[in-house]
Amino acid sequence: MGLLSRSRPALALLAPLTRRVGGAAWPARPGTDTGGARSVYIATPTDQEKRYPMYEKLRGTAGNDNTAEKLLRALKEVDRMLDIMEPGTLALSFNGGKDACAVMHIVREACEQHRTHKFTHVQPIWFKNPTGEFPDLIEFVQKQAGEYFTHPGGLRSLDGAPLSRLWSLHIQNEKDFISGLERIQRQIPLRCIIMGTRRTDPGCANLSSLTASSGNYPPFLRFNPILDWSYRDVWDFLRGCNLPYCKLYDEGYTSLGTIHDTIRNPALLVNADQRRVSEKEKEEQASRDIVPFLALAQNVPGMRDDSQSEGKYNGAWLLMDETRERESRLKKSCKKKNRAETAAVVVIGNEIASGSVKDENGQFLIDQLRDLGLDMIELIMVRDDVDKIASTVRRLSDTHKYVFVSGGIGPTHDDMTLEAIAKAFGCGLQTRPEILALLHEYLPNEELNEYHLKMASIPQGSTLLRKLEGDRWPLIVKNNVYILPGVPQYCKAKFELVRKDLERPPFFAAKMYINDSEPNLAYVLERCQREHAAMVDVGSYPVLNNDAYQVIVTLESKDGYALNAALTQIRTMLSPSIVAKLESNAPSGVLQQATSWWKELTKKRNKDGSRADSADGAGAARTKREGAAAS
């Protein structure tokens, strides 16, 4: 989102700093005083003439095309902000984290190419926790301050060390933050703070790149030049341009907070034999809300001997699933990443949503997932709309362990799924040489064009699954999202690639065909569901124009004996003669118990000779004995 899309409060804050000339806002030349009338200084060189060495370097690195384009957009955004704001009114938030490092170097590069602003015109501020910062992070920030935040003219202290321009504000709560900003504004004409916020940060999904302060905060702007960057973009930029970063990221940390709420990311833990820990161990470590001090000390550099650790950690840039970035934070990551052992399906296409083409893939996936023992919770149909697909996939990915997306991965104009999923995870698209090679192999007589390249451009960091023989096209997997073709024949074929990985303990199900009305059964079913809610799902479905039964009661559970317990409870609360039929796939022992009960019911019904009277006399709240007496 560009600067032109800023909100009205943001425009109001910009108004005193700019003057509109020919429909565009331009700042006055610094130091010019024309008695109230502000002069106009047109920027030179033009954007087309400016060359950014970091962009050129990153663009020349294989696989970084998408990140390079994002870098160029960020540089132009910063350049435009430098045009709008007067020197001395900008500040840079720098806390030593990876995002702050990326933004600092982007601003530095833009200032080197700007006509009026120098990097020394931008005031760096460290919003510092006075008691909880990592010692390694403090050392890194101080080192960067000595490298990049020195005073112009080479001012030095009495001991000869370069003086740093970095201001430190001790922040422990929101009140400290507000008072610190007020204190700064009394010393300099602060109007805008450049920050390293990204859209995937908590609470920032709907943020714009330029926002105005609100509430009790003093008036200023927040400018977020890397808002739409992904975790992968940040690391591709830092490592692709050989930029320094805190060494904590080399030790398995992916998101730095304080020493009280930050641990090494369990997703990066590698045992001594280089085997990944089990998924269960990762989830257990990530789900700890309260960590004892000694356990916390094991994760703080300087508080333990790393040589004695049981396992090693990969570097932060090796995290493949960027949705797990914040598993380094104890308080804010655990709830979100405890995905339920469930699945969701998204069927994409205007033709499906409009009803002009009947959906087959959704029903196929429902049947297959149920047979494999996976609980399919949501089935959603979405039109060909990038934003709607992206928001839907992101929500489902955070909630369910598996998300299956069908349709929209071809070369035509309405195939938007890959772009939407890249947007959902903020990772951008990446042209994969493996897919290009397949296109060359299977289309030898065709010259590859932009439409072929569209098929080869997939969400960055995706995994490709493909059989070694006879499989012409890979299954694309991004994090926990499985991207299936829309053609039913191909969808079924690609699903086979992951079938074995999805197998779970089966569901046990039972059906009771009851010759009574739903209102009469409501109390029985409600009580059964309430008492067995943790293990058994109970449902009922009315049947019209059937003389044998009026309602089908369904029971489902992963535990066959829990299923039988629920069946037994319903049995004791209903008259035996109103049950027309029973079906179950429970284990043989359980089924034997149910079958014995069914034989008892049948014998009792034959003895009574009629079901008609029982339908009138059997109430939902009556016991078996009461129902029999009434019949």
KAJOMO-V623274 format. One record per residue. SS is DSSP state (h for helix, s for strand, l for the rest). D_CENTER is the distance of its C-alpha to the mean C-alpha in Angstrom with 2 decimals. Layout:
SS|D_CENTER / SS|D_CENTER
//
This chain:
l|19.47 / l|22.97 / h|25.37 / h|27.34 / h|24.72 / l|25.09 / l|26.00 / h|29.59 / h|29.50 / h|28.35 / h|31.21 / h|33.61 / h|32.92 / h|33.45 / h|36.70 / l|39.01 / l|37.97 / l|38.54 / s|41.19 / s|40.85 / s|43.08 / l|43.23 / l|40.02 / s|37.98 / s|37.34 / s|38.87 / l|39.64 / l|43.18 / l|44.45 / l|44.10 / l|47.36 / l|48.92 / l|50.81 / l|52.53 / l|53.71 / l|50.72 / l|50.10 / l|47.16 / l|47.68 / l|45.26 / l|44.16 / l|42.51 / l|39.97 / l|41.27 / l|40.31 / l|38.16 / l|34.52 / l|35.80 / l|38.12 / l|35.71 / l|34.62 / l|31.79 / h|32.42 / h|28.85 / h|27.66 / h|30.56 / h|29.85 / h|26.16 / h|27.09 / l|29.69 / l|27.29 / l|26.37 / l|22.79 / l|21.88 / h|22.90 / h|19.57 / h|19.07 / h|22.76 / h|22.49 / h|19.76 / h|22.10 / h|25.00 / h|23.39 / h|22.55 / h|26.15 / h|27.57 / h|25.64 / h|27.01 / h|30.39 / h|30.47 / h|29.70 / h|32.54 / h|34.76 / h|34.05 / l|34.33 / l|37.56 / l|37.79 / l|37.42 / l|35.02 / s|31.74 / s|30.02 / s|27.29 / s|25.02 / l|25.15 / l|24.09 / l|24.03 / l|20.30 / h|18.88 / h|17.62 / h|21.01 / h|22.84 / h|21.30 / h|22.22 / h|25.61 / h|26.60 / h|25.54 / h|27.70 / h|30.46 / h|30.58 / h|30.69 / h|33.46 / h|35.53 / l|35.75 / l|36.37 / l|39.86 / l|40.01 / l|37.17 / l|37.23 / h|34.56 / h|37.02 / h|36.76 / l|33.16 / s|33.19 / s|30.70 / s|29.66 / s|28.19 / s|26.82 / s|27.73 / l|27.56 / l|31.26 / l|30.98 / l|27.55 / l|26.95 / l|26.94 / h|30.36 / h|28.97 / h|26.79 / h|29.89 / h|31.90 / h|29.44 / h|29.31 / h|33.10 / h|33.47 / h|31.37 / h|33.39 / h|36.55 / h|35.37 / h|33.92 / l|34.81 / s|38.57 / l|41.08 / l|42.78 / l|46.25 / l|45.37 / l|46.15 / s|46.51 / l|47.08 / l|50.43 / l|49.44 / l|48.56 / l|44.76 / s|42.89 / l|41.88 / s|38.19 / l|36.95 / l|33.82 / s|33.96 / s|32.47 / s|31.63 / s|31.29 / l|28.47 / l|27.99 / l|27.09 / h|26.66 / h|30.45 / h|30.84 / h|28.42 / h|30.38 / h|33.74 / h|32.77 / h|31.89 / h|35.14 / h|37.06 / h|35.68 / h|36.57 / h|40.09 / h|40.46 / l|38.78 / l|37.95 / l|34.17 / l|32.46 / s|29.01 / s|26.60 / s|24.45 / l|21.15 / l|18.30 / l|15.50 / l|12.34 / l|10.20 / l|7.02 / l|9.57 / l|10.08 / l|12.01 / l|11.94 / l|10.09 / l|13.66 / l|15.53 / l|18.21 / l|19.53 / s|22.72 / s|22.98 / s|25.99 / l|26.35 / l|27.16 / l|28.73 / l|30.92 / l|29.68 / l|32.27 / l|31.83 / l|29.75 / s|26.95 / s|23.54 / s|22.85 / l|19.48 / l|20.32 / l|17.13 / l|14.80 / l|13.30 / l|13.31 / l|10.65 / h|11.11 / h|13.25 / h|15.22 / h|16.28 / h|17.62 / h|19.23 / h|20.96 / h|22.19 / h|23.41 / h|24.58 / l|26.75 / l|27.81 / l|26.82 / l|27.16 / l|24.45 / l|24.80 / h|25.82 / h|23.52 / h|20.79 / h|23.30 / h|23.46 / l|19.95 / l|18.39 / l|15.05 / l|14.84 / l|18.29 / l|19.43 / l|22.86 / l|24.78 / l|24.42 / l|20.66 / s|19.54 / l|19.92 / l|19.45 / l|16.17 / h|17.21 / h|15.16 / h|17.75 / s|20.78 / s|23.52 / s|26.81 / l|30.13 / l|30.57 / l|27.24 / l|25.77 / s|22.24 / l|22.30 / l|21.59 / h|18.27 / h|20.10 / h|21.10 / h|17.64 / h|16.44 / h|19.71 / h|19.47 / h|15.94 / l|17.01 / l|20.10 / l|20.35 / l|23.75 / l|24.81 / l|28.57 / h|29.95 / h|31.19 / h|27.85 / h|26.25 / h|29.11 / l|28.25 / l|25.14 / l|26.94 / l|28.82 / l|32.48 / l|32.41 / l|32.61 / l|34.10 / h|31.42 / h|34.09 / h|34.34 / l|30.68 / l|30.19 / s|27.36 / s|26.04 / s|22.65 / l|21.37 / l|20.64 / h|17.28 / h|17.27 / h|17.40 / l|13.92 / l|12.87 / l|9.36 / h|7.78 / h|4.73 / h|8.11 / h|9.54 / h|10.36 / h|12.09 / h|15.05 / s|15.17 / h|17.01 / h|16.78 / h|13.33 / h|11.12 / h|13.13 / h|12.81 / h|9.09 / h|9.14 / l|12.41 / l|11.43 / s|14.68 / s|16.77 / s|16.37 / s|15.59 / s|14.90 / s|16.51 / s|16.08 / s|19.38 / s|19.53 / l|22.77 / h|25.24 / h|27.92 / h|26.11 / h|25.16 / l|28.73 / l|30.38 / l|32.35 / l|30.93 / l|30.54 / l|27.25 / l|27.96 / h|24.66 / h|23.13 / h|26.23 / h|26.39 / h|22.93 / h|23.75 / h|27.02 / h|25.75 / h|22.91 / h|25.44 / h|28.00 / l|25.69 / l|25.10 / l|21.49 / s|21.01 / s|19.66 / s|18.48 / s|17.47 / s|19.00 / s|18.10 / s|20.04 / s|18.84 / l|21.14 / l|20.79 / l|18.79 / h|16.06 / h|14.55 / h|14.84 / h|13.44 / h|10.32 / h|9.79 / h|10.82 / h|8.72 / h|5.33 / h|7.30 / h|8.86 / h|6.35 / h|5.67 / h|9.45 / s|11.15 / s|11.94 / s|12.88 / s|12.18 / s|15.15 / s|15.49 / s|19.12 / l|20.87 / l|20.70 / l|20.75 / l|24.37 / l|26.19 / l|27.20 / l|26.25 / l|24.38 / l|22.12 / l|18.83 / h|16.22 / h|15.53 / h|15.33 / h|13.00 / h|10.44 / h|10.92 / h|10.37 / h|7.15 / l|5.77 / l|8.73 / l|10.72 / l|13.81 / s|16.29 / s|18.59 / s|22.01 / l|22.57 / h|26.25 / h|26.15 / h|25.56 / h|28.18 / h|30.57 / h|30.12 / h|30.89 / h|33.98 / h|35.01 / h|34.82 / l|35.85 / l|38.67 / l|40.70 / l|38.04 / l|37.24 / l|33.51 / l|32.48 / h|29.48 / h|28.59 / h|28.56 / h|26.40 / h|23.86 / h|23.61 / h|23.23 / s|20.39 / s|17.09 / s|13.51 / l|14.14 / l|13.87 / l|14.23 / s|16.68 / s|19.85 / s|21.70 / l|25.34 / l|28.64 / l|31.30 / l|33.86 / l|33.96 / l|30.32 / l|30.19 / l|26.50 / l|23.45 / s|20.55 / s|17.32 / s|14.36 / s|10.98 / l|9.15 / l|9.91 / s|10.73 / s|14.52 / s|15.96 / s|19.50 / l|22.44 / l|23.79 / l|27.35 / h|27.97 / h|30.07 / h|27.44 / h|24.62 / h|26.76 / h|27.64 / h|24.13 / h|23.16 / l|26.01 / l|24.29 / l|21.86 / h|24.18 / h|25.45 / h|22.11 / h|21.26 / l|24.58 / l|24.69 / l|27.71 / l|29.07 / l|29.27 / s|32.75 / s|33.88 / s|37.12 / s|38.73 / s|41.67 / s|43.78 / s|45.52 / l|48.40 / l|47.71 / l|45.83 / h|42.27 / h|43.56 / h|45.83 / h|43.00 / h|40.44 / h|41.52 / h|41.59 / h|38.10 / h|36.59 / h|38.24 / h|37.18 / h|33.50 / h|33.69 / h|35.35 / l|33.27 / l|29.85 / l|28.21 / l|29.48 / s|30.67 / s|29.54 / s|32.58 / s|33.04 / s|36.07 / s|37.00 / s|40.36 / l|42.63 / l|45.26 / l|48.75 / l|48.90 / l|51.96 / l|50.62 / l|47.47 / l|45.64 / s|42.24 / s|39.93 / s|38.16 / s|35.20 / s|33.92 / s|31.00 / s|30.07 / l|28.98 / l|32.18 / h|35.43 / h|37.48 / h|35.30 / h|35.72 / h|39.45 / h|39.58 / h|38.10 / h|40.59 / h|43.40 / h|42.58 / h|42.66 / h|45.88 / h|47.63 / h|46.83 / l|48.01 / l|51.40 / h|51.55 / h|53.37 / h|50.59 / s|48.23 / s|48.95 / s|46.73 / s|44.15 / s|41.65 / s|39.41 / l|37.73 / l|37.77 / l|39.31 / h|43.04 / h|44.08 / h|42.08 / h|43.23 / h|46.79 / h|46.62 / h|45.34 / h|48.00 / h|50.74 / h|49.70 / h|49.73 / h|53.24 / h|54.33 / h|53.04 / h|54.79 / h|58.06 / h|57.92 / h|57.26 / h|60.16 / h|62.40 / h|61.62 / l|62.21 / l|59.99 / l|56.45 / h|57.41 / h|58.73 / h|55.73 / h|53.37 / h|55.34 / h|55.72 / l|52.38 / l|50.11 / l|46.53 / l|47.37 / l|50.43 / l|50.77 / h|51.99 / h|55.53 / h|55.65 / h|54.45 / h|57.08 / h|59.81 / h|58.92 / l|59.09
//
